[in-house]
Amino acid sequence: MSEHFGTLSDGTPVHRWTLERSGTRVRVLSYGGIVQSVEVPDRDGRTADVVLGFADLDGYLTHPEPFLGALIGRYANRIAHARFPLDGLTYALEPNNAPNSLHGGPRGFDKRVWEVEPVEHGLRLSRVSPHGEEGFPGRLEVTATYTLDASGALRFVYEAVTDAPTVVNLTNHSYFNLGGPGSGAASGHELRLAAGRYTPVDSDLIPTGEPAPVADTRFDFRTARKVGAGYDHNFVLDKGVTDAPVEVAELHDPASGRVLTVATTEPGLQVYTADHLSEPFTPCEGIALETQHFPDSPNRPEFPGTELRPGGVYRSETVYGFGVRQ
């Protein structure tokens, strides 16, 4: 089911789609592929929205930088100095996180209107990113399929093909607060990660070198514990790249009993505690768990590769499952 959600300044209409299955209700916008809301029950059966979002289109246009719920590309996370080498050439990107490129640039996938068509229990979003968009090479044909499975889990499947060598790294940027609106900071949630290493970063949040062990550091979430604040870091998942999603994370809100599980094919997961969220939200009101390849991988041959070449198919799959604990 779709409805008109607003109109951009150039006259382009934006629509909102509603998906519902097995107790989960999700609303998705054609603008930015944004997941506006995810409603699930708590341990007492009370339903609440567990992701941060704006009530109208103007909210997203006025406050673009948190990337609330958005489909991120061409490259999720940061590319140092907004440039990278590929096949002997250096590509200059549009910087938007000086001096770096963040989440695809000033007009990344999160600020584009996507074509949307219904599929069984979900939606297929598609667009063509032309050669040179935000500085990235190659004409990229992208599809992102959002579905609800029989358990009410939200599944994202990203696929892309290109006509020239390029780099691709797609993710969803939802901020979760399992307590629902008005419940305060999400920093009191408990997090468990199947990650024995993380990528240390400099003051610009660019990786400084090889991944480091989490043991005996504040980055050790191998046993569930309260998240706290001060995180915007990529965790190196123990499983590496996989053909099918493997569960790698669990987020639990003791107050409501809600539990979020994350399964993915990706080798990394960015934990962002949103310390700098501002009005109408408050710092740490949500936690982003962004499945991804590592930040700055195009400049780091030792990291899992993000190159896509003609004849190849980029594919990434992530599943956010919802449950309760008594």
C-alpha positions in Angstrom: 0.0 0.0 0.0 1.4 3.4 -0.9 0.4 7.0 -0.3 1.7 10.4 -1.3 4.2 11.7 1.3 5.3 15.0 -0.2 6.9 16.8 -3.1 10.4 17.9 -3.7 11.2 21.5 -4.8 11.6 20.3 -8.4 8.1 18.9 -8.4 9.1 15.2 -7.9 6.6 13.4 -5.8 7.6 11.2 -2.9 5.6 8.2 -1.8 5.4 6.1 1.3 4.8 2.4 1.4 3.6 0.3 4.3 4.6 -3.3 4.9 3.0 -5.5 7.6 3.5 -9.1 8.5 3.7 -11.2 11.7 3.4 -8.3 14.1 5.9 -6.0 12.3 4.8 -2.8 10.5 7.4 -1.0 8.4 7.1 2.3 6.5 9.4 3.0 3.6 9.9 6.2 1.5 10.8 6.4 -2.1 13.1 9.3 -1.2 16.4 7.9 -0.1 15.0 4.4 0.3 14.3 5.6 3.9 12.9 3.3 6.5 10.7 5.8 8.3 9.4 3.6 11.0 9.5 0.0 12.3 6.7 -0.9 14.8 7.0 -4.1 16.9 5.5 -5.2 20.2 7.2 -5.3 23.6 7.0 -8.1 26.2 3.5 -7.0 27.1 2.3 -6.8 23.5 2.4 -3.0 23.3 3.6 -1.8 19.9 6.0 1.1 19.4 8.2 2.5 16.7 11.8 1.4 17.4 13.7 3.5 14.8 14.2 7.2 14.7 12.4 9.1 11.9 10.6 12.3 10.9 6.9 12.7 10.6 7.1 14.5 7.2 9.3 14.9 4.2 10.5 18.4 5.3 12.1 16.8 8.4 14.4 14.7 6.2 15.1 17.6 3.8 15.9 20.0 6.7 18.0 17.5 8.7 19.8 15.4 6.1 23.0 14.6 8.0 21.9 12.0 10.5 20.9 9.9 7.4 17.9 8.6 9.4 16.9 5.2 8.0 18.4 5.9 4.6 19.8 3.6 1.9 23.5 4.5 1.8 25.7 4.4 -1.3 27.6 4.3 -3.4 30.0 3.9 -0.5 28.9 3.6 3.1 31.2 5.1 5.6 34.3 7.2 4.8 36.8 7.3 2.0 40.0 9.3 3.1 40.7 12.6 1.4 37.8 11.9 -1.0 39.8 9.9 -3.4 40.9 6.4 -4.2 43.0 4.5 -6.8 41.6 1.9 -9.2 43.4 0.3 -12.1 46.1 3.0 -12.2 43.8 5.9 -12.1 42.9 8.1 -9.1 39.3 9.1 -8.7 38.4 12.3 -6.9 35.1 12.3 -5.1 32.9 15.1 -3.8 34.0 15.7 -0.1 31.2 16.2 2.4 33.0 15.3 5.7 36.1 17.5 5.2 38.5 16.3 3.9 36.8 13.0 3.3 33.8 11.5 1.5 31.1 10.2 3.7 28.2 7.9 2.7 28.5 8.5 -1.0 29.0 12.3 -1.0 26.8 15.4 -0.7 24.1 13.8 -2.9 24.5 10.1 -2.2 21.8 7.5 -2.6 20.1 8.8 0.5 19.1 12.0 -1.3 17.8 10.4 -4.5 14.2 9.3 -5.4 14.0 5.6 -6.1 11.7 3.7 -8.3 9.6 1.4 -6.1 7.6 -1.7 -7.1 5.8 -4.2 -4.9 7.1 -7.7 -4.5 5.8 -10.6 -2.4 5.9 -9.3 1.3 8.0 -6.3 0.3 9.3 -3.8 -2.1 12.0 -3.6 -4.8 13.7 -0.2 -5.0 15.9 0.6 -8.1 17.8 3.4 -9.7 20.7 3.9 -12.1 23.7 5.9 -10.7 25.3 7.4 -13.8 29.0 7.4 -14.4 30.7 10.2 -12.5 27.9 10.7 -10.0 29.6 12.2 -6.9 32.9 11.3 -8.7 32.4 7.5 -8.7 33.3 5.7 -12.0 30.9 3.5 -13.9 27.2 3.4 -14.6 25.8 1.4 -11.7 22.4 -0.3 -11.9 21.2 -0.9 -8.3 18.3 -2.7 -6.7 17.5 -2.9 -3.0 14.8 -5.4 -2.0 13.1 -4.9 1.4 10.9 -7.7 2.6 9.3 -9.0 5.8 9.7 -12.7 6.4 7.3 -15.1 8.2 8.8 -14.1 11.6 8.4 -10.4 11.0 12.1 -9.9 10.4 13.1 -7.1 8.0 15.4 -8.3 5.2 17.6 -6.1 2.9 19.0 -7.5 -0.3 21.3 -5.2 -2.3 22.4 -6.0 -5.8 24.3 -4.0 -8.4 26.1 -4.3 -11.8 28.4 -1.9 -13.5 29.7 -1.1 -17.0 33.1 0.0 -15.7 35.3 -0.9 -12.7 34.1 0.9 -9.6 33.7 0.5 -5.8 30.4 -0.3 -4.0 29.5 -0.6 -0.3 25.7 -0.3 0.5 23.9 -0.3 3.9 20.9 0.9 5.8 21.4 3.7 8.3 18.5 3.1 10.8 18.9 4.3 14.4 17.4 1.8 16.8 15.8 2.7 20.1 14.0 -0.5 21.3 12.3 1.4 24.1 10.3 3.4 21.6 9.6 7.2 21.4 10.1 9.1 24.7 12.0 6.3 26.4 15.3 8.3 26.6 18.8 7.4 25.5 19.4 4.0 23.8 22.9 3.9 25.4 21.4 1.7 28.2 20.7 -1.1 25.7 22.8 -4.2 26.0 24.8 -5.2 23.0 26.5 -8.4 22.0 28.8 -8.7 18.9 30.6 -11.6 17.4 33.7 -9.5 16.7 37.1 -10.1 18.2 38.7 -7.1 16.4 37.9 -3.6 15.4 39.5 -0.9 13.2 41.1 1.9 15.3 40.6 5.3 13.7 42.2 8.8 13.7 40.5 12.0 14.6 38.7 12.0 11.3 37.4 8.5 11.9 39.6 7.0 9.2 41.3 3.6 10.0 44.9 4.0 11.1 46.1 0.5 10.2 45.5 -3.1 10.9 42.5 -4.2 13.0 43.2 -4.5 16.7 42.0 -7.0 19.3 39.0 -5.9 21.4 40.2 -7.9 24.4 40.7 -5.7 27.5 39.3 -2.6 25.7 36.0 -0.8 25.7 35.3 -2.4 22.3 34.8 -5.9 23.7 31.1 -6.8 23.3 31.7 -10.5 22.8 29.7 -10.9 26.0 26.5 -8.7 26.2 26.9 -5.5 28.1 25.5 -2.0 28.2 26.5 0.0 25.1 27.2 3.4 26.7 28.3 6.3 24.5 31.3 7.3 22.4 31.2 4.8 19.6 31.5 5.4 15.8 33.7 2.4 14.9 33.8 -0.5 12.6 33.9 -4.0 14.2 35.6 -6.8 12.3 33.1 -9.7 12.3 34.6 -13.0 13.2 32.8 -14.8 10.3 34.2 -12.6 7.5 32.3 -12.4 4.2 29.7 -15.1 3.8 27.3 -16.2 1.1 24.3 -16.3 3.4 23.5 -14.1 6.4 25.0 -15.2 9.7 23.9 -13.7 13.1 26.5 -11.3 14.4 24.8 -9.0 16.8 22.1 -8.8 19.4 20.7 -5.6 21.0 18.4 -5.8 24.0 16.4 -3.2 25.9 15.8 -4.6 29.4 13.0 -2.1 30.1 10.7 -3.1 27.2 12.1 -6.6 26.7 12.5 -6.0 23.0 15.4 -7.7 21.3 17.0 -6.9 17.9 19.2 -9.5 16.1 21.4 -8.7 13.1 22.4 -11.3 10.6 24.5 -10.3 7.5 26.8 -11.5 4.7 29.0 -8.5 5.3 32.5 -8.6 7.1 32.0 -5.5 9.2 29.5 -3.7 11.4 29.7 0.0 12.3 28.4 0.8 15.8 27.4 4.4 16.0 25.9 5.7 19.3 24.8 9.0 17.8 26.5 11.1 20.4 26.0 14.2 18.3 22.3 13.9 17.4 20.5 17.3 17.8 17.0 18.6 17.8 14.4 17.3 17.5 16.4 14.3 18.9 18.8 14.1 21.7 22.3 12.7 21.9 22.5 8.9 22.0 18.7 8.6 21.4 19.4 5.8 18.9 22.1 3.3 17.9 23.0 2.6 14.3 24.2 -0.9 13.5 25.4 -0.6 9.9 26.5 -3.8 8.2 29.2 -3.0 5.7 32.7 -3.5 4.2 35.3 -1.5 6.1 35.7 2.3 6.0 38.3 3.5 3.5 38.7 0.0 1.9 39.4 1.4 -1.6 42.6 2.9 -0.1 43.4 -0.2 2.0 44.3 -3.3 -0.1 44.7 -5.3 3.1 40.9 -4.9 3.8 38.2 -7.0 2.2 37.8 -5.6 -1.3 34.9 -3.4 -2.5 35.7 -3.4 -6.2 33.0 -4.3 -8.7 33.8 -5.0 -12.3 31.8 -5.5 -15.5 30.3 -9.0 -15.6 30.3 -9.2 -11.8 27.4 -8.8 -9.4 27.5 -7.0 -6.1 25.3 -8.7 -3.6 24.8 -8.0 0.1 22.1 -9.2 2.5 21.2 -8.2 6.0 18.3 -9.3 8.3 17.1 -7.4 11.3 15.0 -9.8 13.5 12.7 -8.7 16.3 11.7 -10.5 19.4 11.1 -10.1 23.1 12.7 -11.4 26.3 10.7 -11.8 29.5 
